Amino acid sequence: MSAPSGGGKEPETMAVPVPVPRQREIPVAESGAAAEPPVTATAPPASLTLLVIEDDPAGGLTVPEILDADGHRIRLRSARNLTEAARLLTPDVHCVLLDLGLTPSGPAADSEDDGLTVLRQVLRIAPRHAVLVLTSEADADRAAAAVHVGAQDFLFRDELDGRLLSRAIRYAVERKRADTAQYKLAESKLRAQENARLERGLLPTPLLDGSDLRFAARYRPGRSRALLGGDFYDAVRTPDGTVHAMIGDVCGHGPDEAALGVELRIAWRALTLAGLCGDDLLATLQEVLEVERPCEEIFATLCTVDISPDGRRAGLCLAGHPAPLISRPGRRAQLLPYENSGPALGLLPRARWPRRQVDLGGTWSLMLYTDGLIEGRIGDGRERLGQDGMVEMINRHLERGLSGEGLLEASVTEARRLNGGELTDDVAVVLLSRAAG
């Protein structure tokens, strides 16, 4: 690594050979710092560079020629003030050695000084660099305070020798790396916890008070370590006793798609509670999608059902979405009619979405799902489960007596097993059931 040149000369990067005052090998822990941490998995650089900041190069501070653990010469740069230090703080500098006797500069020079003003200035301009401070043995309290403020270690001026300095530099660099890694890990965990709380808060809470329908749902996002994907669902009961349910899928799998799915779900709930249904509701949702989507290529599929207060009939609207599956006692489960469905939201302006009336009967279960459940592969081949395969799978589980949460969990688990591992697409499944009284 080479130091920046100035006027064709490179005085800062030359070693400064001076007489070594004492040859003691003093463990860093004796100087008041913590014991040296274990070596991290990151390999140290082939050669280290030290920036020395002190304002009396004529003899106030002498830095011996030093070698790292592998025998490479540690490169030295020197700065007489913080302005010069900021210029020399290039990415190839690994450690800063600051003389605490340096006079503060700038506005800080006029403020009340506790002896650590310069150190604070250095930490501001070198937040990613390891910092060592140098002071006299009589000033041990201020040296310890410097570590508390943010320095990695301190050294006493009259004990400075090559072996001690080399060890202190390596220790400071490794400790800074460990501190940085620990900070990033803690920050990452905190961000993950905040995201998890946010995503849990964005998942729906069905509003079905007063209804005799049973509700169950399963949700698996396709994104790794995410709680929320582009699939969305909801169910509400309006004051007239009608139960409305929907399930949808925004194309794509990223956080933007997840956010758009939440917006569409919240808009659907608000519009439904306001009295919209069928084609009017979907047309308004398309307007919301067109305004909120990050690009014009984004679209969303949607399935909505509105179940009459007596629970025997339902209105069905499909916007490019797979048809629901219905099961009744003594009959095999089958898909509801899906002819004359409308296009996905966001594809065609002024599109229409016909509402189809469906007779449900007295006792039934209605399953709404996204295509993540049916697009998983079967084993190692290219064949996908598909709607026909899903219907057969559901019928097998029904024959075993499964229902509600157990039916959904078994179905998603089998789809994963048939796929040979995790399903790559988001999966949402909703089950509404009614038992005739």
C-alpha positions as CSV (number, residue, x, y, z in Angstrom):
1,M,0.0,0.0,0.0
2,S,1.4,3.4,-0.9
3,A,0.8,6.7,0.8
4,P,-0.4,9.7,-1.1
5,S,2.5,11.8,-2.5
6,G,2.9,15.5,-1.9
7,G,5.0,17.5,-4.4
8,G,6.9,14.3,-5.6
9,K,8.1,13.5,-2.0
10,E,6.7,11.0,0.4
11,P,7.9,12.1,3.8
12,E,4.8,10.9,5.7
13,T,5.3,7.2,4.8
14,M,9.0,6.9,5.8
15,A,10.0,5.0,8.9
16,V,11.6,7.2,11.7
17,P,14.5,5.2,13.1
18,V,15.3,6.5,16.6
19,P,17.0,5.0,19.7
20,V,14.7,2.6,21.5
21,P,14.4,3.8,25.1
22,R,13.5,0.5,26.8
23,Q,13.0,-3.0,25.5
24,R,10.2,-4.3,27.8
25,E,7.5,-6.5,26.5
26,I,4.6,-5.2,28.4
27,P,1.2,-6.9,27.9
28,V,-1.4,-4.4,26.7
29,A,-3.6,-5.4,29.7
30,E,-1.0,-3.7,32.0
31,S,-1.8,-0.4,30.5
32,G,-5.4,-0.5,31.7
33,A,-7.0,-1.9,28.5
34,A,-9.0,-5.1,28.3
35,A,-7.3,-8.4,27.3
36,E,-6.7,-8.9,23.7
37,P,-9.7,-10.5,22.0
38,P,-9.4,-13.6,19.9
39,V,-8.5,-13.2,16.3
40,T,-11.5,-12.7,14.1
41,A,-12.2,-14.7,11.0
42,T,-11.2,-11.7,8.8
43,A,-7.5,-12.1,7.8
44,P,-5.4,-9.0,8.7
45,P,-4.0,-7.0,5.8
46,A,-0.5,-7.8,4.4
47,S,0.8,-4.5,5.7
48,L,-0.5,-2.0,8.3
49,T,-0.4,1.8,8.0
50,L,-0.2,4.0,11.1
51,L,-1.1,7.7,11.1
52,V,0.7,9.6,13.8
53,I,-0.9,12.9,14.9
54,E,1.4,15.2,16.9
55,D,2.5,18.8,16.6
56,D,6.1,18.7,17.7
57,P,8.1,16.6,15.2
58,A,11.4,18.2,16.4
59,G,11.5,15.8,19.4
60,G,8.4,15.8,21.5
61,L,7.4,12.3,20.1
62,T,9.6,9.6,18.7
63,V,8.2,6.6,16.9
64,P,10.5,3.6,16.5
65,E,10.6,1.6,13.4
66,I,8.1,-1.2,13.9
67,L,7.2,-4.5,12.3
68,D,3.9,-6.4,12.3
69,A,3.5,-10.0,13.4
70,D,4.6,-11.3,10.0
71,G,7.8,-9.1,9.9
72,H,6.3,-6.5,7.5
73,R,7.3,-2.9,8.2
74,I,4.3,-1.0,9.5
75,R,4.1,2.1,7.3
76,L,4.0,5.5,9.0
77,R,2.4,8.8,8.1
78,S,2.6,11.9,10.2
79,A,0.3,14.9,10.6
80,R,0.9,18.0,12.6
81,N,-2.7,19.0,13.0
82,L,-6.2,17.7,12.4
83,T,-6.6,19.4,9.0
84,E,-3.5,17.5,7.7
85,A,-4.7,14.3,9.4
86,A,-8.1,14.5,7.7
87,R,-6.2,14.7,4.3
88,L,-4.1,11.7,5.2
89,L,-6.9,9.5,6.5
90,T,-7.3,7.4,3.4
91,P,-8.9,3.9,3.4
92,D,-5.5,2.2,3.6
93,V,-4.8,3.7,7.0
94,H,-5.6,1.2,9.7
95,C,-4.8,2.9,13.0
96,V,-4.3,6.4,14.3
97,L,-1.8,7.3,17.1
98,L,-2.8,10.5,18.7
99,D,-0.7,12.6,21.1
100,L,-3.2,13.8,23.7
101,G,-1.0,16.9,24.2
102,L,-2.1,18.1,20.7
103,T,-3.6,21.6,20.9
104,P,-7.4,21.7,19.9
105,S,-8.2,23.6,16.7
106,G,-11.2,25.3,15.3
107,P,-14.3,26.2,17.4
108,A,-13.4,23.5,19.9
109,A,-10.2,25.5,20.9
110,D,-12.4,28.1,22.6
111,S,-14.6,25.6,24.5
112,E,-13.9,24.2,27.9
113,D,-11.3,21.5,27.5
114,D,-11.2,18.3,29.6
115,G,-8.1,17.2,27.8
116,L,-10.0,15.0,25.4
117,T,-11.3,17.6,22.9
118,V,-8.8,16.6,20.3
119,L,-9.6,12.9,20.7
120,R,-13.3,13.6,20.1
121,Q,-12.4,15.6,17.0
122,V,-10.3,12.6,15.7
123,L,-13.1,10.2,16.4
124,R,-15.5,12.3,14.4
125,I,-13.2,12.5,11.4
126,A,-12.0,8.8,11.7
127,P,-15.1,6.8,12.8
128,R,-13.9,3.7,11.0
129,H,-10.3,3.7,12.2
130,A,-8.7,2.3,15.3
131,V,-7.4,5.0,17.6
132,L,-4.5,4.8,20.1
133,V,-3.7,7.7,22.4
134,L,-0.3,8.6,23.8
135,T,0.3,10.5,27.0
136,S,2.5,10.6,30.0
137,E,2.4,8.1,32.8
138,A,1.5,10.8,35.2
139,D,-1.7,11.3,33.2
140,A,-3.1,7.8,33.6
141,D,-6.6,9.0,34.6
142,R,-7.0,11.0,31.4
143,A,-5.6,8.0,29.4
144,A,-8.3,5.7,30.9
145,A,-10.9,8.4,30.2
146,A,-9.8,8.4,26.5
147,V,-10.6,4.7,26.2
148,H,-14.0,5.4,27.7
149,V,-14.6,8.1,25.1
150,G,-13.8,5.8,22.2
151,A,-10.1,5.1,21.9
152,Q,-9.1,1.4,21.5
153,D,-6.1,1.7,23.9
154,F,-3.6,4.1,25.4
155,L,0.2,4.1,25.6
156,F,2.6,6.0,27.9
157,R,5.2,8.1,26.2
158,D,8.2,6.9,28.2
159,E,7.4,3.3,27.6
160,L,7.0,3.5,23.9
161,D,9.1,0.9,22.1
162,G,8.8,-1.0,18.8
163,R,7.5,-4.3,20.2
164,L,4.9,-2.7,22.4
165,L,3.7,-0.3,19.7
166,S,3.5,-3.1,17.2
167,R,1.4,-5.2,19.5
168,A,-0.8,-2.2,20.5
169,I,-1.5,-1.4,16.8
170,R,-2.5,-4.9,16.0
171,Y,-4.7,-5.1,19.1
172,A,-6.4,-1.8,18.3
173,V,-7.1,-2.8,14.7
174,E,-8.6,-6.2,15.7
175,R,-10.6,-4.6,18.5
176,K,-12.0,-2.0,16.2
177,R,-13.0,-4.7,13.7
178,A,-14.6,-6.7,16.5
179,D,-16.5,-3.6,17.8
180,T,-17.6,-2.7,14.3
181,A,-18.8,-6.2,13.6
182,Q,-20.6,-6.4,17.0
183,Y,-22.3,-3.0,16.3
184,K,-23.4,-4.1,12.9
185,L,-24.7,-7.4,14.3
186,A,-26.7,-5.6,17.0
187,E,-28.0,-3.1,14.5
188,S,-29.1,-5.9,12.1
189,K,-30.9,-7.8,14.9
190,L,-32.6,-4.6,16.0
191,R,-33.7,-3.8,12.5
192,A,-34.9,-7.4,12.0
193,Q,-36.9,-7.2,15.3
194,E,-38.5,-3.9,14.2
195,N,-39.3,-5.3,10.8
196,A,-40.9,-8.4,12.3
197,R,-43.0,-6.2,14.7
198,L,-44.1,-4.0,11.7
199,E,-44.9,-7.0,9.5
200,R,-46.9,-8.7,12.2
201,G,-48.8,-5.5,12.7
202,L,-49.6,-5.4,9.0
203,L,-51.1,-8.9,8.9
204,P,-54.9,-8.8,8.9
205,T,-57.2,-9.4,11.9
206,P,-60.5,-10.6,10.4
207,L,-63.6,-8.8,11.6
208,L,-66.2,-11.5,11.9
209,D,-67.9,-10.8,15.2
210,G,-71.5,-12.0,15.1
211,S,-70.9,-14.5,12.2
212,D,-71.4,-18.3,12.6
213,L,-68.6,-18.9,10.0
214,R,-65.3,-20.4,11.1
215,F,-62.2,-18.8,9.7
216,A,-58.7,-20.2,9.3
217,A,-55.6,-19.0,7.4
218,R,-52.0,-20.0,6.6
219,Y,-49.4,-17.6,5.2
220,R,-45.8,-18.3,4.1
221,P,-43.8,-15.5,2.4
222,G,-41.4,-16.5,-0.4
223,R,-38.7,-14.0,0.7
224,S,-36.1,-15.5,3.0
225,R,-36.5,-14.3,6.6
226,A,-39.6,-12.2,5.8
227,L,-42.9,-12.3,7.5
228,L,-44.8,-10.5,4.8
229,G,-44.8,-11.1,1.0
230,G,-46.9,-9.9,-1.9
231,D,-49.9,-12.1,-1.1
232,F,-52.6,-10.6,1.0
233,Y,-56.0,-11.6,2.4
234,D,-58.8,-10.3,4.7
235,A,-62.3,-11.0,5.9
236,V,-64.9,-8.7,7.4
237,R,-68.6,-8.8,8.3
238,T,-70.7,-5.8,7.4
239,P,-73.7,-4.5,9.5
240,D,-76.2,-6.3,7.2
241,G,-74.7,-9.7,8.2
242,T,-72.9,-10.3,4.9
243,V,-69.4,-11.8,5.3
244,H,-66.9,-10.5,2.7
245,A,-63.6,-12.3,2.1
246,M,-60.8,-11.8,-0.3
247,I,-57.3,-13.1,-1.3
248,G,-54.9,-11.4,-3.6
249,D,-51.4,-11.6,-5.1
250,V,-49.1,-8.7,-6.2
251,C,-46.7,-9.9,-8.9
252,G,-43.1,-10.0,-7.5
253,H,-41.6,-11.0,-4.2
254,G,-39.8,-7.9,-2.8
255,P,-40.6,-5.4,-0.1
256,D,-42.3,-3.0,-2.5
257,E,-44.7,-5.7,-3.6
258,A,-45.4,-6.6,0.1
259,A,-46.1,-2.9,0.8
260,L,-48.5,-2.7,-2.1
261,G,-50.3,-5.8,-1.0
262,V,-50.9,-4.2,2.4
263,E,-52.2,-1.0,0.8
264,L,-54.6,-3.0,-1.4
265,R,-55.8,-5.0,1.6
266,I,-56.5,-1.9,3.7
267,A,-58.2,-0.2,0.7
268,W,-60.4,-3.3,0.2
269,R,-61.4,-3.4,3.8
270,A,-62.3,0.4,3.8
271,L,-64.2,0.1,0.5
272,T,-66.1,-3.0,1.7
273,L,-67.1,-1.4,5.0
274,A,-68.2,1.6,3.0
275,G,-70.6,-0.5,1.0
276,L,-68.8,-1.3,-2.2
277,C,-68.9,-4.7,-3.7
278,G,-68.2,-6.6,-6.9
279,D,-67.3,-4.7,-10.0
280,D,-67.4,-1.2,-8.3
281,L,-65.0,-2.3,-5.6
282,L,-62.5,-3.9,-8.0
283,A,-62.6,-0.9,-10.3
284,T,-61.7,1.4,-7.4
285,L,-59.0,-1.0,-6.2
286,Q,-57.5,-0.8,-9.7
287,E,-57.3,3.0,-9.3
288,V,-55.5,2.5,-6.0
289,L,-53.1,0.1,-7.6
290,E,-52.3,2.4,-10.5
291,V,-51.5,5.2,-8.2
292,E,-49.5,3.3,-5.6
293,R,-47.5,0.8,-7.8
294,P,-43.8,1.6,-8.3
295,C,-43.9,0.9,-12.0
296,E,-46.6,0.2,-14.7
297,E,-45.6,-3.4,-15.1
298,I,-46.9,-4.3,-11.6
299,F,-50.3,-5.9,-11.5
300,A,-52.3,-7.9,-8.9
301,T,-54.7,-10.8,-9.0
302,L,-57.7,-10.9,-6.7
303,C,-60.5,-13.2,-5.6
304,T,-63.5,-11.8,-3.7
305,V,-66.5,-13.5,-2.2
306,D,-69.5,-12.0,-0.4
307,I,-71.5,-14.6,1.6
308,S,-75.2,-13.8,2.3
309,P,-76.3,-13.4,5.9
310,D,-78.0,-16.9,5.9
311,G,-74.7,-18.4,4.7
312,R,-76.2,-20.3,1.7
313,R,-75.2,-18.1,-1.2
314,A,-72.2,-16.2,-2.3
315,G,-71.2,-13.7,-4.9
316,L,-67.8,-14.4,-6.6
317,C,-65.5,-12.0,-8.5
318,L,-62.2,-13.1,-10.0
319,A,-59.6,-10.7,-11.3
320,G,-57.1,-13.0,-13.0
321,H,-57.0,-15.2,-9.8
322,P,-57.5,-19.0,-9.4
323,A,-61.1,-20.0,-8.5
324,P,-61.8,-21.0,-4.9
325,L,-62.4,-24.6,-4.0
326,I,-65.6,-25.8,-2.2
327,S,-66.2,-28.9,-0.3
328,R,-69.5,-30.3,1.0
329,P,-70.4,-33.3,3.1
330,G,-70.6,-36.5,1.1
331,R,-69.2,-34.9,-2.1
332,R,-65.8,-34.5,-3.4
333,A,-64.2,-31.0,-3.3
334,Q,-64.3,-29.1,-6.5
335,L,-63.4,-25.7,-8.0
336,L,-66.1,-23.1,-8.2
337,P,-67.0,-21.9,-11.7
338,Y,-64.5,-19.5,-13.1
339,E,-65.7,-18.7,-16.6
340,N,-66.1,-15.1,-17.6
341,S,-63.6,-13.9,-15.0
342,G,-62.1,-10.5,-15.4
343,P,-58.4,-9.5,-15.9
344,A,-55.9,-8.9,-13.2
345,L,-55.9,-5.4,-11.7
346,G,-53.6,-3.0,-13.4
347,L,-53.6,-4.7,-16.8
348,L,-56.5,-3.1,-18.7
349,P,-58.0,0.3,-18.2
350,R,-61.8,0.4,-17.7
351,A,-61.9,-3.4,-17.3
352,R,-65.0,-5.1,-15.9
353,W,-65.3,-7.9,-13.4
354,P,-68.5,-9.9,-13.6
355,R,-70.0,-11.1,-10.3
356,R,-71.2,-14.6,-10.3
357,Q,-73.9,-16.0,-7.9
358,V,-73.0,-19.4,-6.3
359,D,-75.2,-21.7,-4.3
360,L,-73.2,-23.0,-1.3
361,G,-75.7,-25.1,0.6
362,G,-76.1,-25.6,4.3
363,T,-72.8,-27.1,5.3
364,W,-69.7,-26.2,3.4
365,S,-66.0,-25.1,3.4
366,L,-64.7,-22.6,1.0
367,M,-60.9,-22.4,0.4
368,L,-59.3,-19.3,-1.2
369,Y,-55.6,-19.6,-2.1
370,T,-52.8,-17.9,-4.1
371,D,-50.9,-19.5,-7.0
372,G,-47.9,-20.2,-4.7
373,L,-49.8,-23.3,-3.5
374,I,-50.3,-24.7,-7.0
375,E,-47.2,-23.7,-8.8
376,G,-44.7,-25.8,-6.8
377,R,-43.1,-28.6,-8.8
378,I,-43.8,-32.3,-8.2
379,G,-40.5,-34.0,-7.3
380,D,-37.5,-33.5,-9.6
381,G,-39.5,-33.1,-12.8
382,R,-40.9,-30.0,-14.5
383,E,-44.5,-30.8,-13.8
384,R,-46.3,-28.5,-11.4
385,L,-49.0,-29.4,-8.8
386,G,-51.6,-27.3,-10.6
387,Q,-55.2,-26.9,-9.6
388,D,-56.2,-30.5,-10.5
389,G,-53.3,-31.8,-8.3
390,M,-54.4,-29.4,-5.5
391,V,-58.0,-30.7,-5.7
392,E,-56.8,-34.3,-5.4
393,M,-54.6,-33.4,-2.5
394,I,-57.4,-31.6,-0.6
395,N,-59.7,-34.6,-1.2
396,R,-57.2,-37.0,0.3
397,H,-56.9,-34.8,3.4
398,L,-60.7,-34.5,3.7
399,E,-61.0,-38.3,3.5
400,R,-58.7,-38.4,6.5
401,G,-61.1,-36.2,8.4
402,L,-59.0,-33.1,8.4
403,S,-60.6,-29.7,8.5
404,G,-59.9,-26.1,9.5
405,E,-56.3,-25.3,10.6
406,G,-55.3,-28.9,10.3
407,L,-56.4,-29.1,6.7
408,L,-54.5,-25.9,5.7
409,E,-51.3,-26.9,7.5
410,A,-51.4,-30.4,5.9
411,S,-52.0,-29.0,2.5
412,V,-49.1,-26.4,2.6
413,T,-46.8,-29.1,4.1
414,E,-47.6,-31.6,1.4
415,A,-47.1,-28.9,-1.3
416,R,-43.6,-28.2,0.1
417,R,-42.8,-32.0,0.3
418,L,-43.9,-32.5,-3.3
419,N,-41.8,-29.5,-4.4
420,G,-38.7,-31.1,-2.7
421,G,-38.2,-28.1,-0.4
422,E,-39.5,-24.6,0.4
423,L,-41.9,-23.1,-2.1
424,T,-40.3,-20.1,-3.8
425,D,-43.5,-18.1,-4.2
426,D,-45.6,-16.5,-1.5
427,V,-48.4,-18.8,-0.3
428,A,-51.6,-17.6,1.3
429,V,-54.6,-19.9,2.0
430,V,-57.9,-18.9,3.6
431,L,-60.7,-21.3,4.7
432,L,-64.2,-20.2,5.6
433,S,-66.5,-23.0,6.9
434,R,-70.2,-23.2,7.9
435,A,-72.0,-26.0,9.7
436,A,-75.8,-25.9,9.3
437,G,-77.6,-25.6,12.6
